[in-house]
Amino acid sequence: MPKTVQIRDLDDEVYAALVRRAAESGISVPELLRLEATRIAARPSVQEWLTRTRRLSADVTRVEILAALDEHRGPWPDAGR
């Protein structure tokens, strides 16, 4: 069963930005907020994400990562200039 959410006390600038974004997308402000709420609800919270990513093991060492970054960046410019 659908639920209704009411947001009070939005600053005029915030509401104007929402109106602009909705107009750019060709939708109403309530539809924009519905889409954004759906997007937010689908993402894990920061705590969930941290818990999940801490379980991943990395087979690459810190030294290997730094070496790959150095290789990608190339040599340092001459500091004497």
TIVO-2410 file (N, C-alpha, C; in nm, 3 decimals):
# residues 81
REC num residu      c1      c2      c3 atome chaine
REC   1      M   0.084  -0.118   0.000     N      A
REC   1      M   0.000   0.000   0.000    CA      A
REC   1      M   0.089   0.125   0.000     C      A
REC   2      P   0.068   0.215  -0.094     N      A
REC   2      P   0.152   0.336  -0.102    CA      A
REC   2      P   0.139   0.422   0.024     C      A
REC   3      K   0.248   0.486   0.057     N      A
REC   3      K   0.252   0.576   0.172    CA      A
REC   3      K   0.273   0.719   0.123     C      A
REC   4      T   0.229   0.814   0.204     N      A
REC   4      T   0.247   0.955   0.173    CA      A
REC   4      T   0.348   1.015   0.270     C      A
REC   5      V   0.438   1.095   0.216     N      A
REC   5      V   0.538   1.163   0.297    CA      A
REC   5      V   0.522   1.313   0.272     C      A
REC   6      Q   0.525   1.390   0.379     N      A
REC   6      Q   0.515   1.535   0.366    CA      A
REC   6      Q   0.643   1.597   0.421     C      A
REC   7      I   0.699   1.687   0.345     N      A
REC   7      I   0.821   1.756   0.388    CA      A
REC   7      I   0.784   1.901   0.415     C      A
REC   8      R   0.812   1.946   0.535     N      A
REC   8      R   0.779   2.083   0.574    CA      A
REC   8      R   0.903   2.169   0.581     C      A
REC   9      D   0.880   2.298   0.573     N      A
REC   9      D   0.984   2.398   0.597    CA      A
REC   9      D   1.103   2.390   0.502     C      A
REC  10      L   1.077   2.364   0.375     N      A
REC  10      L   1.185   2.371   0.276    CA      A
REC  10      L   1.216   2.518   0.248     C      A
REC  11      D   1.343   2.548   0.237     N      A
REC  11      D   1.382   2.684   0.199    CA      A
REC  11      D   1.334   2.712   0.057     C      A
REC  12      D   1.306   2.837   0.029     N      A
REC  12      D   1.259   2.876  -0.104    CA      A
REC  12      D   1.359   2.837  -0.212     C      A
REC  13      E   1.489   2.851  -0.183     N      A
REC  13      E   1.592   2.817  -0.280    CA      A
REC  13      E   1.592   2.667  -0.310     C      A
REC  14      V   1.570   2.588  -0.208     N      A
REC  14      V   1.566   2.443  -0.226    CA      A
REC  14      V   1.447   2.404  -0.312     C      A
REC  15      Y   1.331   2.459  -0.282     N      A
REC  15      Y   1.213   2.426  -0.360    CA      A
REC  15      Y   1.228   2.474  -0.505     C      A
REC  16      A   1.285   2.592  -0.525     N      A
REC  16      A   1.307   2.642  -0.661    CA      A
REC  16      A   1.400   2.550  -0.738     C      A
REC  17      A   1.503   2.498  -0.672     N      A
REC  17      A   1.594   2.404  -0.738    CA      A
REC  17      A   1.521   2.276  -0.776     C      A
REC  18      L   1.434   2.228  -0.688     N      A
REC  18      L   1.355   2.109  -0.718    CA      A
REC  18      L   1.263   2.132  -0.837     C      A
REC  19      V   1.201   2.249  -0.841     N      A
REC  19      V   1.112   2.284  -0.953    CA      A
REC  19      V   1.192   2.285  -1.083     C      A
REC  20      R   1.313   2.345  -1.081     N      A
REC  20      R   1.398   2.349  -1.201    CA      A
REC  20      R   1.436   2.209  -1.247     C      A
REC  21      R   1.481   2.126  -1.154     N      A
REC  21      R   1.521   1.990  -1.190    CA      A
REC  21      R   1.404   1.910  -1.246     C      A
REC  22      A   1.290   1.923  -1.182     N      A
REC  22      A   1.172   1.850  -1.231    CA      A
REC  22      A   1.136   1.896  -1.371     C      A
REC  23      A   1.138   2.027  -1.394     N      A
REC  23      A   1.104   2.081  -1.526    CA      A
REC  23      A   1.203   2.033  -1.631     C      A
REC  24      E   1.331   2.031  -1.597     N      A
REC  24      E   1.433   1.982  -1.691    CA      A
REC  24      E   1.409   1.837  -1.731     C      A
REC  25      S   1.354   1.759  -1.638     N      A
REC  25      S   1.327   1.618  -1.664    CA      A
REC  25      S   1.187   1.594  -1.718     C      A
REC  26      G   1.106   1.701  -1.725     N      A
REC  26      G   0.971   1.688  -1.777    CA      A
REC  26      G   0.876   1.616  -1.683     C      A
REC  27      I   0.902   1.628  -1.553     N      A
REC  27      I   0.817   1.563  -1.453    CA      A
REC  27      I   0.780   1.663  -1.345     C      A
REC  28      S   0.689   1.622  -1.258     N      A
REC  28      S   0.647   1.709  -1.148    CA      A
REC  28      S   0.745   1.696  -1.031     C      A
REC  29      V   0.737   1.791  -0.939     N      A
REC  29      V   0.822   1.785  -0.819    CA      A
REC  29      V   0.791   1.659  -0.738     C      A
REC  30      P   0.664   1.624  -0.714     N      A
REC  30      P   0.640   1.498  -0.641    CA      A
REC  30      P   0.699   1.375  -0.711     C      A
REC  31      E   0.690   1.371  -0.843     N      A
REC  31      E   0.748   1.257  -0.916    CA      A
REC  31      E   0.899   1.256  -0.904     C      A
REC  32      L   0.963   1.372  -0.912     N      A
REC  32      L   1.107   1.381  -0.893    CA      A
REC  32      L   1.146   1.328  -0.755     C      A
REC  33      L   1.073   1.371  -0.652     N      A
REC  33      L   1.104   1.327  -0.516    CA      A
REC  33      L   1.077   1.178  -0.498     C      A
REC  34      R   0.974   1.126  -0.565     N      A
REC  34      R   0.945   0.983  -0.560    CA      A
REC  34      R   1.061   0.903  -0.622     C      A
REC  35      L   1.110   0.949  -0.736     N      A
REC  35      L   1.222   0.882  -0.802    CA      A
REC  35      L   1.348   0.888  -0.715     C      A
REC  36      E   1.376   1.005  -0.657     N      A
REC  36      E   1.494   1.019  -0.572    CA      A
REC  36      E   1.483   0.933  -0.446     C      A
REC  37      A   1.364   0.927  -0.386     N      A
REC  37      A   1.344   0.844  -0.267    CA      A
REC  37      A   1.366   0.697  -0.301     C      A
REC  38      T   1.319   0.654  -0.418     N      A
REC  38      T   1.339   0.516  -0.462    CA      A
REC  38      T   1.487   0.487  -0.481     C      A
REC  39      R   1.559   0.582  -0.540     N      A
REC  39      R   1.703   0.566  -0.563    CA      A
REC  39      R   1.778   0.557  -0.430     C      A
REC  40      I   1.743   0.644  -0.336     N      A
REC  40      I   1.808   0.645  -0.204    CA      A
REC  40      I   1.781   0.514  -0.130     C      A
REC  41      A   1.656   0.469  -0.135     N      A
REC  41      A   1.618   0.346  -0.063    CA      A
REC  41      A   1.689   0.223  -0.120     C      A
REC  42      A   1.723   0.225  -0.248     N      A
REC  42      A   1.787   0.111  -0.311    CA      A
REC  42      A   1.936   0.100  -0.276     C      A
REC  43      R   1.996   0.211  -0.233     N      A
REC  43      R   2.138   0.211  -0.200    CA      A
REC  43      R   2.158   0.164  -0.057     C      A
REC  44      P   2.268   0.096  -0.031     N      A
REC  44      P   2.296   0.058   0.108    CA      A
REC  44      P   2.335   0.180   0.190     C      A
REC  45      S   2.311   0.174   0.319     N      A
REC  45      S   2.357   0.283   0.406    CA      A
REC  45      S   2.510   0.279   0.410     C      A
REC  46      V   2.570   0.385   0.460     N      A
REC  46      V   2.717   0.388   0.471    CA      A
REC  46      V   2.764   0.273   0.559     C      A
REC  47      Q   2.695   0.249   0.670     N      A
REC  47      Q   2.734   0.140   0.760    CA      A
REC  47      Q   2.723   0.004   0.692     C      A
REC  48      E   2.615  -0.019   0.617     N      A
REC  48      E   2.601  -0.145   0.544    CA      A
REC  48      E   2.713  -0.162   0.442     C      A
REC  49      W   2.745  -0.054   0.369     N      A
REC  49      W   2.848  -0.060   0.269    CA      A
REC  49      W   2.984  -0.090   0.332     C      A
REC  50      L   3.014  -0.023   0.444     N      A
REC  50      L   3.142  -0.047   0.511    CA      A
REC  50      L   3.152  -0.189   0.561     C      A
REC  51      T   3.043  -0.239   0.617     N      A
REC  51      T   3.042  -0.377   0.667    CA      A
REC  51      T   3.066  -0.475   0.552     C      A
REC  52      R   3.000  -0.453   0.441     N      A
REC  52      R   3.013  -0.541   0.326    CA      A
REC  52      R   3.153  -0.535   0.266     C      A
REC  53      T   3.209  -0.416   0.252     N      A
REC  53      T   3.339  -0.404   0.188    CA      A
REC  53      T   3.453  -0.449   0.278     C      A
REC  54      R   3.435  -0.445   0.406     N      A
REC  54      R   3.539  -0.493   0.497    CA      A
REC  54      R   3.558  -0.644   0.483     C      A
REC  55      R   3.455  -0.714   0.436     N      A
REC  55      R   3.464  -0.859   0.422    CA      A
REC  55      R   3.543  -0.899   0.298     C      A
REC  56      L   3.564  -0.806   0.207     N      A
REC  56      L   3.638  -0.838   0.085    CA      A
REC  56      L   3.787  -0.841   0.114     C      A
REC  57      S   3.851  -0.944   0.065     N      A
REC  57      S   3.995  -0.951   0.086    CA      A
REC  57      S   4.065  -0.902  -0.040     C      A
REC  58      A   4.172  -0.832  -0.020     N      A
REC  58      A   4.249  -0.781  -0.133    CA      A
REC  58      A   4.375  -0.865  -0.148     C      A
REC  59      D   4.400  -0.909  -0.270     N      A
REC  59      D   4.521  -0.986  -0.297    CA      A
REC  59      D   4.636  -0.895  -0.338     C      A
REC  60      V   4.610  -0.765  -0.342     N      A
REC  60      V   4.710  -0.668  -0.384    CA      A
REC  60      V   4.761  -0.595  -0.260     C      A
REC  61      T   4.892  -0.580  -0.253     N      A
REC  61      T   4.950  -0.511  -0.138    CA      A
REC  61      T   4.952  -0.361  -0.160     C      A
REC  62      R   4.972  -0.289  -0.054     N      A
REC  62      R   4.982  -0.143  -0.061    CA      A
REC  62      R   5.099  -0.101  -0.151     C      A
REC  63      V   5.209  -0.171  -0.140     N      A
REC  63      V   5.328  -0.140  -0.219    CA      A
REC  63      V   5.298  -0.160  -0.368     C      A
REC  64      E   5.224  -0.266  -0.403     N      A
REC  64      E   5.189  -0.290  -0.543    CA      A
REC  64      E   5.096  -0.181  -0.597     C      A
REC  65      I   5.004  -0.135  -0.514     N      A
REC  65      I   4.913  -0.028  -0.554    CA      A
REC  65      I   4.992   0.100  -0.581     C      A
REC  66      L   5.080   0.135  -0.490     N      A
REC  66      L   5.160   0.256  -0.507    CA      A
REC  66      L   5.251   0.246  -0.630     C      A
REC  67      A   5.306   0.128  -0.656     N      A
REC  67      A   5.390   0.110  -0.773    CA      A
REC  67      A   5.308   0.127  -0.901     C      A
REC  68      A   5.188   0.074  -0.903     N      A
REC  68      A   5.101   0.088  -1.021    CA      A
REC  68      A   5.064   0.234  -1.042     C      A
REC  69      L   5.037   0.307  -0.935     N      A
REC  69      L   5.006   0.449  -0.947    CA      A
REC  69      L   5.125   0.527  -1.001     C      A
REC  70      D   5.245   0.496  -0.950     N      A
REC  70      D   5.366   0.563  -0.998    CA      A
REC  70      D   5.388   0.535  -1.146     C      A
REC  71      E   5.365   0.411  -1.188     N      A
REC  71      E   5.381   0.374  -1.329    CA      A
REC  71      E   5.281   0.450  -1.416     C      A
REC  72      H   5.157   0.460  -1.367     N      A
REC  72      H   5.052   0.529  -1.442    CA      A
REC  72      H   5.081   0.679  -1.455     C      A
REC  73      R   5.130   0.738  -1.347     N      A
REC  73      R   5.156   0.883  -1.346    CA      A
REC  73      R   5.279   0.920  -1.427     C      A
REC  74      G   5.373   0.828  -1.438     N      A
REC  74      G   5.497   0.858  -1.509    CA      A
REC  74      G   5.599   0.921  -1.417     C      A
REC  75      P   5.714   0.960  -1.473     N      A
REC  75      P   5.821   1.016  -1.389    CA      A
REC  75      P   5.783   1.152  -1.336     C      A
REC  76      W   5.841   1.186  -1.221     N      A
REC  76      W   5.819   1.317  -1.161    CA      A
REC  76      W   5.885   1.423  -1.247     C      A
REC  77      P   5.823   1.541  -1.257     N      A
REC  77      P   5.888   1.650  -1.331    CA      A
REC  77      P   6.016   1.693  -1.259     C      A
REC  78      D   6.108   1.750  -1.334     N      A
REC  78      D   6.235   1.794  -1.277    CA      A
REC  78      D   6.209   1.904  -1.175     C      A
REC  79      A   6.246   1.880  -1.050     N      A
REC  79      A   6.220   1.974  -0.941    CA      A
REC  79      A   6.315   2.094  -0.948     C      A
REC  80      G   6.423   2.086  -1.026     N      A
REC  80      G   6.521   2.194  -1.033    CA      A
REC  80      G   6.476   2.311  -1.120     C      A
REC  81      R   6.369   2.300  -1.189     N      A
REC  81      R   6.325   2.408  -1.279    CA      A
REC  81      R   6.255   2.517  -1.205     C      A
***
